[in-house]
Amino acid sequence: MSFQMLIGLMQNVAILLAFTLVYDIIWAREDRFNNVVDRVISGIILGGVGVLLMLSPFTLIPGLVFDTRTVMLLNAGLFFGPIATFCAVIITSLFRIYMGGPGLW
């Protein structure tokens, strides 16, 4: 494993850990984040995290990219619920369509 691959892997892990820390500090400890508007706002934030993950891909070898966005969306579904996850999926899907490329469809 080369140094560049290790750096890419660590960047993606750091983004996912920061996402988990934000969840633990803000949403899990507060009871006031239970209405639909707050769920949509958290979905927008999750969409931003997903876009950030797409902008820093983990490429093992040229042409082989690991997509950690799916891991983030899975965790969002488990922790944040369906409304926030749906918003995040829409945002990341629109950004993926904007990026284009052979793996789009």
All heavy atoms as an XYZ file, in Angstrom:
813
protein
N       0.852     -1.176      0.000
C       0.000      0.000      0.000
C       0.895      1.236      0.000
O       1.738      1.400      0.870
C      -0.904     -0.026      1.221
C      -1.883      1.121      1.263
S      -2.993      1.033      2.672
C      -4.473      0.529      1.863
N       0.711      2.082     -0.984
C       1.548      3.266     -1.088
C       1.060      4.358     -0.140
O      -0.026      4.286      0.437
C       1.560      3.778     -2.530
O       0.326      4.383     -2.833
N       1.883      5.365     -0.003
C       1.569      6.471      0.901
C       0.343      7.252      0.421
O      -0.476      7.675      1.238
C       2.792      7.387      1.005
C       2.639      8.459      2.024
C       2.598      8.145      3.381
C       2.510      9.777      1.644
C       2.448      9.136      4.331
C       2.355     10.772      2.581
C       2.330     10.445      3.930
N       0.181      7.426     -0.883
C      -0.974      8.158     -1.426
C      -2.276      7.428     -1.127
O      -3.283      8.048     -0.806
C      -0.823      8.344     -2.941
C       0.276      9.297     -3.328
C      -0.051     10.726     -2.941
O      -1.187     11.073     -2.640
N       0.963     11.567     -2.927
N      -2.270      6.102     -1.232
C      -3.471      5.332     -0.931
C      -3.826      5.434      0.548
O      -4.994      5.563      0.907
C      -3.280      3.863     -1.328
C      -3.272      3.633     -2.817
S      -3.222      1.886     -3.238
C      -1.536      1.484     -2.832
N      -2.815      5.411      1.392
C      -3.047      5.529      2.830
C      -3.619      6.898      3.186
O      -4.534      7.000      4.002
C      -1.744      5.264      3.579
C      -1.840      5.234      5.091
C      -2.720      4.091      5.535
C      -0.455      5.114      5.698
N      -3.110      7.934      2.557
C      -3.625      9.289      2.798
C      -5.085      9.388      2.361
O      -5.922      9.947      3.078
C      -2.768     10.345      2.056
C      -1.386     10.413      2.675
C      -3.432     11.712      2.059
C      -1.359     10.926      4.088
N      -5.429      8.847      1.202
C      -6.816      8.879      0.732
C      -7.753      8.137      1.669
O      -8.860      8.595      1.970
N      -7.306      6.986      2.146
C      -8.118      6.212      3.085
C      -8.307      6.970      4.393
O      -9.415      7.036      4.934
C      -7.470      4.853      3.336
C      -8.191      3.929      4.310
C      -9.569      3.564      3.759
C      -7.366      2.696      4.564
N      -7.267      7.576      4.904
C      -7.355      8.310      6.164
C      -8.238      9.559      6.031
O      -8.942      9.922      6.977
C      -5.956      8.695      6.655
C      -5.093      7.493      7.020
S      -5.891      6.361      8.170
C      -5.905      7.318      9.632
N      -8.208     10.214      4.877
C      -9.085     11.370      4.674
C     -10.547     10.962      4.718
O     -11.370     11.634      5.341
C      -8.780     12.035      3.336
C      -7.517     12.842      3.327
C      -7.204     13.389      1.954
O      -7.689     12.895      0.940
N      -6.360     14.413      1.908
N     -10.904      9.862      4.084
C     -12.287      9.398      4.104
C     -12.704      8.947      5.489
O     -13.823      9.208      5.924
C     -12.487      8.279      3.086
C     -12.687      8.824      1.693
O     -13.673      9.475      1.436
N     -11.733      8.564      0.823
N     -11.820      8.289      6.206
C     -12.133      7.871      7.573
C     -12.322      9.096      8.463
O     -13.224      9.132      9.302
C     -11.024      6.936      8.115
C     -11.155      6.733      9.605
C     -11.058      5.609      7.397
N     -11.493     10.123      8.279
C     -11.620     11.337      9.087
C     -12.948     12.038      8.829
O     -13.590     12.527      9.777
C     -10.456     12.288      8.786
N     -13.392     12.080      7.590
C     -14.680     12.708      7.281
C     -15.815     11.932      7.942
O     -16.716     12.514      8.549
C     -14.881     12.800      5.757
C     -13.892     13.788      5.151
C     -16.310     13.219      5.418
C     -13.835     13.767      3.641
N     -15.774     10.603      7.862
C     -16.821      9.788      8.478
C     -16.809      9.902      9.999
O     -17.864      9.950     10.639
C     -16.684      8.335      8.047
C     -17.020      8.065      6.579
C     -16.642      6.642      6.200
C     -18.470      8.323      6.296
N     -15.625      9.977     10.610
C     -15.549     10.140     12.062
C     -16.052     11.512     12.499
O     -16.716     11.634     13.530
C     -14.117      9.916     12.544
C     -13.642      8.471     12.560
C     -12.172      8.401     12.943
C     -14.478      7.640     13.507
N     -15.740     12.539     11.721
C     -16.249     13.875     12.050
C     -17.769     13.901     11.960
O     -18.444     14.514     12.803
C     -15.636     14.911     11.109
N     -18.325     13.232     10.977
C     -19.770     13.126     10.834
C     -20.384     12.451     12.053
O     -21.391     12.886     12.604
C     -20.069     12.353      9.546
C     -21.416     11.728      9.473
C     -22.547     12.510      9.372
C     -21.554     10.356      9.496
C     -23.802     11.921      9.292
C     -22.789      9.770      9.409
C     -23.919     10.558      9.318
N     -19.765     11.384     12.537
C     -20.257     10.670     13.711
C     -20.158     11.543     14.955
O     -21.062     11.552     15.792
C     -19.455      9.372     13.911
O     -19.509      8.613     12.717
C     -19.993      8.560     15.053
N     -19.085     12.306     15.083
C     -18.915     13.192     16.236
C     -19.973     14.287     16.247
O     -20.548     14.598     17.293
C     -17.513     13.799     16.221
C     -17.168     14.721     17.376
C     -17.138     13.934     18.683
C     -15.842     15.397     17.137
N     -20.250     14.861     15.093
C     -21.296     15.887     15.002
C     -22.642     15.306     15.394
O     -23.414     15.924     16.126
C     -21.336     16.503     13.585
C     -22.584     17.314     13.368
C     -20.107     17.359     13.353
N     -22.917     14.108     14.942
C     -24.180     13.460     15.311
C     -24.270     13.284     16.817
O     -25.285     13.583     17.436
C     -24.310     12.100     14.622
C     -25.461     11.296     15.168
C     -26.761     11.606     14.805
C     -25.246     10.266     16.068
C     -27.828     10.897     15.321
C     -26.304      9.551     16.581
C     -27.592      9.866     16.212
O     -28.636      9.175     16.727
N     -23.198     12.810     17.421
C     -23.220     12.542     18.852
C     -23.358     13.823     19.662
O     -24.104     13.872     20.636
C     -21.943     11.799     19.252
C     -21.960     11.385     20.710
O     -23.006     10.855     21.144
O     -20.958     11.586     21.395
N     -22.669     14.867     19.255
C     -22.692     16.108     20.026
C     -23.997     16.869     19.848
O     -24.588     17.349     20.817
C     -21.493     17.009     19.624
C     -20.199     16.379     20.122
C     -21.652     18.415     20.174
C     -18.959     17.091     19.641
N     -24.476     16.976     18.629
C     -25.624     17.845     18.372
C     -26.944     17.108     18.422
O     -27.813     17.409     19.235
C     -25.461     18.551     17.012
C     -24.234     19.468     17.057
C     -26.702     19.350     16.680
C     -23.911     20.132     15.756
N     -27.131     16.118     17.571
C     -28.467     15.547     17.409
C     -28.829     14.524     18.480
O     -29.960     14.464     18.924
C     -28.616     14.921     16.027
C     -28.824     15.947     14.974
C     -29.961     16.625     14.723
C     -27.859     16.429     14.049
N     -29.766     17.500     13.688
C     -28.486     17.399     13.250
C     -26.518     16.134     13.809
C     -27.836     18.069     12.237
C     -25.871     16.797     12.798
C     -26.526     17.746     12.032
N     -27.883     13.698     18.897
C     -28.220     12.628     19.840
C     -28.517     13.161     21.235
O     -29.309     12.586     21.965
C     -27.085     11.612     19.895
N     -27.914     14.272     21.610
C     -28.078     14.785     22.972
C     -29.168     15.842     23.104
O     -29.453     16.282     24.198
C     -26.755     15.357     23.453
C     -25.697     14.278     23.560
C     -24.442     14.784     24.148
N     -23.443     13.713     24.147
C     -22.204     13.893     24.476
N     -21.775     15.078     24.829
N     -21.362     12.889     24.451
N     -29.740     16.259     22.009
C     -30.768     17.293     22.039
C     -32.121     16.697     21.681
O     -32.240     15.962     20.706
C     -30.433     18.415     21.047
C     -29.186     19.195     21.395
C     -29.358     20.083     22.604
O     -30.488     20.535     22.869
O     -28.354     20.323     23.296
N     -33.128     17.024     22.464
C     -34.477     16.538     22.189
C     -35.234     17.435     21.226
O     -36.266     17.048     20.700
C     -35.275     16.432     23.492
C     -34.721     15.346     24.385
O     -34.127     14.397     23.847
O     -34.890     15.454     25.609
N     -34.733     18.621     20.989
C     -35.482     19.572     20.157
C     -35.336     19.328     18.659
O     -35.985     19.983     17.868
C     -35.064     20.992     20.492
C     -33.601     21.235     20.225
C     -33.172     22.609     20.637
N     -31.720     22.647     20.528
C     -31.026     23.724     20.542
N     -31.629     24.873     20.684
N     -29.732     23.687     20.446
N     -34.495     18.413     18.230
C     -34.294     18.139     16.814
C     -35.196     17.003     16.335
O     -34.743     16.049     15.728
C     -32.830     17.800     16.521
C     -31.902     18.959     16.673
C     -31.007     19.014     17.713
C     -31.936     20.009     15.782
C     -30.148     20.089     17.866
C     -31.093     21.090     15.917
C     -30.194     21.133     16.963
N     -36.470     17.102     16.613
C     -37.374     16.021     16.246
C     -38.433     16.431     15.234
O     -39.235     15.603     14.842
C     -38.061     15.460     17.500
C     -37.094     14.667     18.348
O     -36.159     14.083     17.842
N     -37.322     14.665     19.643
N     -38.468     17.699     14.806
C     -39.498     18.084     13.839
C     -38.966     17.941     12.411
O     -37.787     17.709     12.182
C     -40.019     19.496     14.113
C     -38.929     20.538     14.058
O     -37.861     20.297     13.527
N     -39.200     21.700     14.611
N     -39.855     18.091     11.448
C     -39.525     17.835     10.042
C     -38.512     18.841      9.509
O     -37.598     18.474      8.759
C     -40.820     17.846      9.197
C     -40.502     17.707      7.729
C     -41.762     16.758      9.640
N     -38.627     20.096      9.913
C     -37.701     21.123      9.413
C     -36.276     20.805      9.837
O     -35.336     20.914      9.041
C     -38.138     22.521      9.912
C     -37.124     23.572      9.530
C     -39.508     22.875      9.389
N     -36.097     20.389     11.083
C     -34.753     20.037     11.547
C     -34.225     18.795     10.846
O     -33.028     18.684     10.586
C     -34.764     19.817     13.057
C     -34.968     21.107     13.825
O     -34.544     22.163     13.320
O     -35.567     21.062     14.912
N     -35.114     17.878     10.507
C     -34.694     16.684      9.766
C     -34.251     17.048      8.349
O     -33.285     16.489      7.833
C     -35.820     15.653      9.702
C     -36.234     15.126     11.035
C     -35.156     14.286     11.633
N     -35.551     13.852     12.968
C     -34.825     13.046     13.707
N     -33.684     12.595     13.267
N     -35.230     12.704     14.904
N     -34.942     17.990      7.718
C     -34.549     18.443      6.378
C     -33.210     19.172      6.443
O     -32.339     18.966      5.584
C     -35.653     19.333      5.759
C     -35.169     19.996      4.491
C     -36.900     18.516      5.491
N     -33.029     19.997      7.465
C     -31.746     20.702      7.625
C     -30.613     19.697      7.842
O     -29.533     19.831      7.253
C     -31.829     21.717      8.777
C     -32.752     22.862      8.389
C     -30.447     22.245      9.149
C     -33.091     23.811      9.511
N     -30.859     18.687      8.662
C     -29.818     17.671      8.854
C     -29.561     16.900      7.557
O     -28.427     16.511      7.281
C     -30.194     16.725      9.994
O     -31.351     16.000      9.691
N     -30.604     16.715      6.740
C     -30.409     16.075      5.438
C     -29.558     16.915      4.509
O     -28.733     16.383      3.757
N     -29.733     18.217      4.557
C     -28.903     19.116      3.744
C     -27.451     19.046      4.208
O     -26.518     19.006      3.390
C     -29.457     20.550      3.796
C     -30.809     20.596      3.077
C     -28.475     21.553      3.204
C     -31.570     21.892      3.269
N     -27.241     19.009      5.520
C     -25.877     18.884      6.042
C     -25.274     17.538      5.635
O     -24.112     17.463      5.216
C     -25.870     19.054      7.572
C     -26.242     20.496      7.929
C     -24.515     18.687      8.166
C     -26.515     20.723      9.392
N     -26.065     16.490      5.726
C     -25.587     15.167      5.299
C     -25.263     15.147      3.810
O     -24.295     14.512      3.386
C     -26.629     14.106      5.615
C     -26.847     13.774      7.081
C     -28.069     12.900      7.252
C     -25.626     13.110      7.654
N     -26.072     15.832      3.010
C     -25.783     15.944      1.585
C     -24.452     16.640      1.340
O     -23.682     16.249      0.466
N     -24.167     17.670      2.143
C     -22.877     18.354      2.046
C     -21.720     17.436      2.405
O     -20.667     17.463      1.759
N     -21.916     16.608      3.423
C     -20.885     15.634      3.791
C     -20.690     14.625      2.662
O     -19.564     14.252      2.330
C     -21.253     14.927      5.118
C     -20.316     13.777      5.406
C     -21.239     15.917      6.270
N     -21.784     14.203      2.035
C     -21.686     13.279      0.908
C     -20.940     13.884     -0.268
O     -20.120     13.221     -0.907
N     -21.204     15.155     -0.551
C     -20.479     15.846     -1.625
C     -19.000     15.946     -1.271
O     -18.129     15.735     -2.119
C     -21.104     17.237     -1.882
C     -20.218     18.079     -2.767
C     -22.490     17.086     -2.489
N     -18.706     16.242     -0.014
C     -17.315     16.297      0.429
C     -16.625     14.952      0.255
O     -15.467     14.891     -0.175
C     -17.255     16.750      1.894
C     -15.886     16.908      2.516
C     -15.114     18.011      1.803
C     -16.018     17.235      3.983
N     -17.336     13.871      0.561
C     -16.760     12.539      0.351
C     -16.528     12.250     -1.124
O     -15.546     11.586     -1.483
C     -17.682     11.471      0.956
C     -17.674     11.360      2.469
C     -18.784     10.443      2.939
C     -16.332     10.861      2.959
N     -17.411     12.741     -1.992
C     -17.205     12.521     -3.427
C     -16.053     13.357     -3.957
O     -15.407     12.965     -4.936
C     -18.482     12.840     -4.198
C     -19.544     11.782     -4.038
S     -20.925     12.006     -5.159
C     -21.822     13.299     -4.347
N     -15.788     14.489     -3.342
C     -14.679     15.329     -3.794
C     -13.327     14.838     -3.291
O     -12.297     15.306     -3.762
C     -14.911     16.780     -3.345
C     -16.061     17.494     -4.042
C     -16.279     18.870     -3.426
C     -15.812     17.605     -5.531
N     -13.327     13.922     -2.325
C     -12.069     13.350     -1.844
C     -12.154     11.831     -1.926
O     -12.265     11.139     -0.916
C     -11.793     13.803     -0.414
O     -12.831     13.392      0.438
N     -12.095     11.279     -3.151
C     -12.277      9.833     -3.318
C     -11.062      9.047     -2.834
O      -9.942      9.551     -2.801
C     -12.457      9.676     -4.828
C     -11.682     10.805     -5.396
C     -11.851     11.943     -4.425
N     -11.311      7.819     -2.454
C     -10.234      6.894     -2.111
C      -9.985      6.005     -3.315
O     -10.774      5.123     -3.632
C     -10.607      6.069     -0.880
C      -9.620      4.977     -0.574
C      -8.279      5.268     -0.421
C     -10.028      3.671     -0.449
C      -7.358      4.268     -0.140
C      -9.121      2.664     -0.177
C      -7.787      2.956     -0.020
N      -8.887      6.261     -4.030
C      -8.542      5.525     -5.245
C      -7.433      4.540     -4.926
O      -6.321      4.953     -4.601
C      -8.096      6.497     -6.354
O      -9.110      7.477     -6.534
C      -7.857      5.768     -7.652
N      -7.733      3.252     -5.001
C      -6.727      2.235     -4.714
C      -5.716      2.165     -5.856
O      -4.520      2.258     -5.636
C      -7.396      0.879     -4.499
C      -6.496     -0.254     -4.059
C      -5.822      0.082     -2.739
C      -7.286     -1.535     -3.938
N      -6.208      1.994     -7.065
C      -5.387      2.045     -8.270
C      -6.173      2.877     -9.276
O      -7.383      3.044     -9.125
C      -5.074      0.636     -8.834
C      -6.361     -0.131     -9.131
C      -4.180     -0.145     -7.900
C      -6.136     -1.460     -9.831
N      -5.540      3.408    -10.313
C      -6.297      4.182    -11.291
C      -7.443      3.358    -11.878
O      -7.247      2.238    -12.352
C      -5.255      4.528    -12.354
C      -3.954      4.509    -11.624
C      -4.098      3.442    -10.581
N      -8.645      3.895    -11.773
C      -9.825      3.211    -12.266
C     -10.603      2.455    -11.201
O     -11.726      2.029    -11.434
N     -10.029      2.279    -10.014
C     -10.702      1.576     -8.917
C     -10.884      2.556     -7.755
O      -9.953      2.838     -7.013
C      -9.896      0.357     -8.468
C     -10.509     -0.475     -7.345
C     -11.861     -1.035     -7.774
C      -9.570     -1.586     -6.949
N     -12.107      3.081     -7.633
C     -12.416      4.095     -6.624
C     -13.399      3.507     -5.630
O     -14.429      2.951     -6.015
C     -13.014      5.361     -7.290
C     -13.394      6.387     -6.246
C     -12.047      5.942     -8.290
N     -13.087      3.617     -4.353
C     -13.999      3.179     -3.307
C     -14.912      4.333     -2.941
O     -14.461      5.427     -2.623
C     -13.226      2.701     -2.078
C     -12.530      1.399     -2.307
C     -11.185      1.372     -2.621
C     -13.221      0.213     -2.221
C     -10.535      0.177     -2.835
C     -12.582     -0.993     -2.440
C     -11.243     -1.005     -2.748
N     -16.203      4.073     -2.961
C     -17.196      5.109     -2.718
C     -17.674      5.012     -1.275
O     -18.526      4.188     -0.949
C     -18.364      4.932     -3.698
C     -19.369      6.055     -3.604
O     -19.049      7.086     -2.992
O     -20.467      5.895     -4.140
N     -17.127      5.843     -0.404
C     -17.521      5.822      1.003
C     -18.798      6.620      1.242
O     -19.305      6.639      2.349
C     -16.394      6.355      1.895
O     -16.005      7.646      1.439
C     -15.193      5.437      1.865
N     -19.317      7.231      0.200
C     -20.590      7.947      0.306
C     -21.712      6.991      0.677
O     -22.607      7.335      1.449
C     -20.888      8.647     -1.016
C     -22.271      9.185     -1.169
C     -22.435      9.787     -2.535
N     -21.914      8.905     -3.568
C     -22.567      8.559     -4.657
N     -23.770      9.021     -4.874
N     -22.037      7.778     -5.555
N     -21.670      5.779      0.161
C     -22.718      4.814      0.479
C     -22.687      4.430      1.956
O     -23.740      4.212      2.563
C     -22.580      3.554     -0.388
O     -21.270      3.020     -0.234
C     -22.824      3.871     -1.843
N     -21.506      4.368      2.540
C     -21.394      4.088      3.971
C     -22.014      5.226      4.768
O     -22.743      5.006      5.741
C     -19.913      3.873      4.364
C     -19.762      3.707      5.863
C     -19.324      2.691      3.624
N     -21.758      6.455      4.359
C     -22.328      7.610      5.039
C     -23.852      7.611      4.923
O     -24.557      7.870      5.907
C     -21.748      8.903      4.450
C     -22.084     10.165      5.210
S     -23.609     11.019      4.767
C     -23.495     11.225      3.036
N     -24.383      7.297      3.757
C     -25.836      7.277      3.576
C     -26.483      6.138      4.366
O     -27.592      6.296      4.890
C     -26.182      7.177      2.091
C     -25.857      8.422      1.264
C     -26.083      8.150     -0.212
C     -26.664      9.604      1.724
N     -25.808      5.016      4.474
C     -26.313      3.921      5.290
C     -26.395      4.334      6.753
O     -27.411      4.121      7.423
C     -25.429      2.685      5.137
C     -25.764      1.532      6.074
C     -26.955      0.762      5.517
C     -24.576      0.643      6.267
N     -25.350      4.956      7.254
C     -25.359      5.430      8.646
C     -26.390      6.527      8.854
O     -27.009      6.607      9.915
C     -23.969      5.917      9.053
C     -23.006      4.783      9.242
O     -23.408      3.678      9.574
N     -21.737      5.039      9.007
N     -26.586      7.362      7.861
C     -27.609      8.406      7.965
C     -28.991      7.784      8.085
O     -29.831      8.255      8.858
C     -27.550      9.329      6.752
N     -29.241      6.725      7.336
C     -30.523      6.045      7.428
C     -30.755      5.430      8.792
O     -31.869      5.436      9.313
N     -29.703      4.910      9.390
C     -29.834      4.298     10.705
C     -29.992      5.329     11.820
O     -30.774      5.131     12.746
C     -28.614      3.411     10.993
C     -28.500      2.141     10.170
C     -27.164      1.466     10.430
C     -29.639      1.205     10.488
N     -29.248      6.421     11.747
C     -29.224      7.376     12.844
C     -30.191      8.542     12.681
O     -30.807      8.989     13.640
C     -27.809      7.935     13.046
C     -26.828      6.901     13.507
C     -25.705      6.625     12.770
C     -27.037      6.201     14.681
C     -24.791      5.671     13.185
C     -26.141      5.250     15.109
C     -25.008      4.984     14.363
N     -30.310      9.086     11.475
C     -31.079     10.305     11.267
C     -32.503     10.064     10.800
O     -33.314     10.962     10.849
C     -30.360     11.215     10.264
C     -29.123     11.839     10.821
C     -27.897     11.240     10.670
C     -29.193     13.043     11.498
C     -26.754     11.808     11.174
C     -28.058     13.624     12.005
C     -26.832     13.004     11.851
N     -32.790      8.912     10.262
C     -34.145      8.616      9.822
C     -34.339      8.828      8.333
O     -33.450      9.299      7.622
N     -35.549      8.510      7.848
C     -35.795      8.516      6.404
C     -35.842      9.906      5.776
O     -35.444     10.065      4.628
C     -37.139      7.805      6.261
C     -37.792      7.935      7.584
C     -36.687      7.985      8.595
N     -36.305     10.916      6.480
C     -36.423     12.255      5.882
C     -35.042     12.825      5.593
O     -34.764     13.293      4.482
C     -37.230     13.192      6.790
C     -38.661     12.672      6.943
C     -37.222     14.618      6.250
C     -39.483     13.413      7.971
N     -34.161     12.782      6.574
C     -32.810     13.308      6.384
C     -32.045     12.496      5.343
O     -31.312     13.057      4.519
C     -32.061     13.308      7.713
N     -32.236     11.196      5.361
C     -31.540     10.349      4.396
C     -32.021     10.616      2.973
O     -31.218     10.679      2.050
C     -31.736      8.866      4.754
O     -31.308      8.662      6.098
C     -30.944      7.972      3.832
N     -33.325     10.793      2.805
C     -33.862     11.089      1.477
C     -33.295     12.411      0.950
O     -32.910     12.504     -0.222
C     -35.391     11.135      1.520
C     -36.022     11.373      0.194
C     -36.017     10.386     -0.781
C     -36.608     12.594     -0.101
C     -36.588     10.613     -2.026
C     -37.177     12.828     -1.331
C     -37.166     11.840     -2.298
N     -33.221     13.429      1.797
C     -32.636     14.711      1.374
C     -31.173     14.535      0.977
O     -30.725     15.087     -0.031
C     -32.753     15.741      2.491
S     -34.425     16.262      2.842
N     -30.426     13.765      1.772
C     -29.010     13.537      1.465
C     -28.842     12.762      0.165
O     -27.941     13.060     -0.633
C     -28.345     12.798      2.621
N     -29.698     11.780     -0.081
C     -29.625     11.002     -1.321
C     -29.906     11.892     -2.523
O     -29.216     11.802     -3.553
C     -30.603      9.800     -1.266
C     -30.802      9.193     -2.632
C     -30.105      8.767     -0.292
N     -30.900     12.766     -2.417
C     -31.213     13.677     -3.528
C     -30.032     14.590     -3.824
O     -29.634     14.765     -4.986
C     -32.481     14.507     -3.199
C     -33.708     13.605     -3.129
C     -32.684     15.625     -4.209
C     -34.040     12.897     -4.415
N     -29.432     15.173     -2.785
C     -28.310     16.102     -2.979
C     -27.115     15.378     -3.585
O     -26.514     15.856     -4.557
C     -27.949     16.781     -1.652
C     -29.060     17.739     -1.244
C     -26.616     17.521     -1.758
C     -28.929     18.283      0.153
N     -26.755     14.213     -3.035
C     -25.597     13.501     -3.565
C     -25.856     12.963     -4.970
O     -24.942     12.924     -5.795
C     -25.175     12.358     -2.623
O     -26.291     11.498     -2.388
C     -24.647     12.896     -1.310
N     -27.096     12.574     -5.255
C     -27.427     12.100     -6.606
C     -27.323     13.229     -7.623
O     -26.788     13.031     -8.724
C     -28.830     11.512     -6.639
O     -28.921     10.398     -5.815
N     -27.828     14.395     -7.273
C     -27.734     15.541     -8.184
C     -26.284     15.920     -8.436
O     -25.896     16.241     -9.569
C     -28.523     16.725     -7.634
C     -30.041     16.587     -7.659
C     -30.703     17.779     -6.965
C     -30.552     16.446     -9.073
N     -25.458     15.877     -7.388
C     -24.045     16.197     -7.578
C     -23.354     15.137     -8.434
O     -22.502     15.450     -9.254
C     -23.331     16.353     -6.233
C     -21.926     16.843     -6.373
C     -21.679     18.171     -6.689
C     -20.854     15.992     -6.218
C     -20.385     18.638     -6.841
C     -19.558     16.439     -6.368
C     -19.329     17.774     -6.681
N     -23.740     13.875     -8.241
C     -23.154     12.802     -9.056
C     -23.535     12.957    -10.517
O     -22.722     12.731    -11.414
C     -23.606     11.441     -8.524
C     -23.011     10.275     -9.263
C     -21.507     10.216     -9.059
N     -20.946      9.106     -9.788
C     -20.202      9.240    -10.896
N     -19.916     10.414    -11.352
N     -19.743      8.180    -11.505
N     -24.768     13.346    -10.782
C     -25.207     13.599    -12.171
C     -24.413     14.772    -12.740
O     -23.976     14.743    -13.896
C     -26.709     13.848    -12.218
C     -27.461     12.539    -11.926
C     -27.134     14.396    -13.577
C     -28.940     12.713    -11.690
N     -24.189     15.808    -11.927
C     -23.407     16.967    -12.364
C     -21.961     16.551    -12.687
O     -21.382     17.036    -13.654
C     -23.425     18.045    -11.275
C     -22.483     19.180    -11.533
C     -22.768     20.147    -12.492
C     -21.288     19.282    -10.828
C     -21.896     21.192    -12.733
C     -20.412     20.315    -11.050
C     -20.714     21.276    -12.012
O     -19.842     22.295    -12.247
N     -21.397     15.647    -11.897
C     -20.006     15.209    -12.124
C     -19.892     14.414    -13.422
O     -18.882     14.526    -14.115
C     -19.540     14.324    -10.965
C     -19.177     15.071     -9.726
S     -18.724     13.986     -8.355
C     -17.423     13.019     -9.022
N     -20.906     13.619    -13.740
C     -20.860     12.813    -14.962
C     -19.874     11.670    -14.830
O     -19.564     11.197    -13.742
N     -19.370     11.218    -15.949
C     -18.376     10.147    -15.952
C     -18.984      8.812    -16.336
O     -20.202      8.653    -16.427
N     -18.133      7.814    -16.544
C     -18.623      6.521    -17.005
C     -19.407      5.740    -15.960
O     -20.202      4.888    -16.301
C     -17.335      5.770    -17.378
C     -16.254      6.438    -16.598
C     -16.678      7.863    -16.449
N     -19.201      5.995    -14.680
C     -19.912      5.254    -13.638
C     -21.206      5.906    -13.210
O     -21.774      5.534    -12.185
N     -21.692      6.860    -13.977
C     -22.877      7.613    -13.588
C     -24.092      6.724    -13.474
O     -24.802      6.742    -12.473
C     -23.132      8.735    -14.589
C     -24.385      9.576    -14.382
C     -24.294     10.335    -13.071
C     -24.573     10.543    -15.526
N     -24.385      5.931    -14.491
C     -25.597      5.119    -14.470
C     -25.332      3.777    -13.861
O     -26.168      3.105    -13.387
C     -26.154      4.966    -15.881
C     -26.434      6.300    -16.482
C     -25.759      6.863    -17.515
C     -27.405      7.256    -16.075
N     -26.245      8.113    -17.774
C     -27.277      8.377    -16.911
C     -28.369      7.294    -15.090
C     -28.076      9.505    -16.800
C     -29.161      8.422    -14.981
C     -29.010      9.506    -15.827
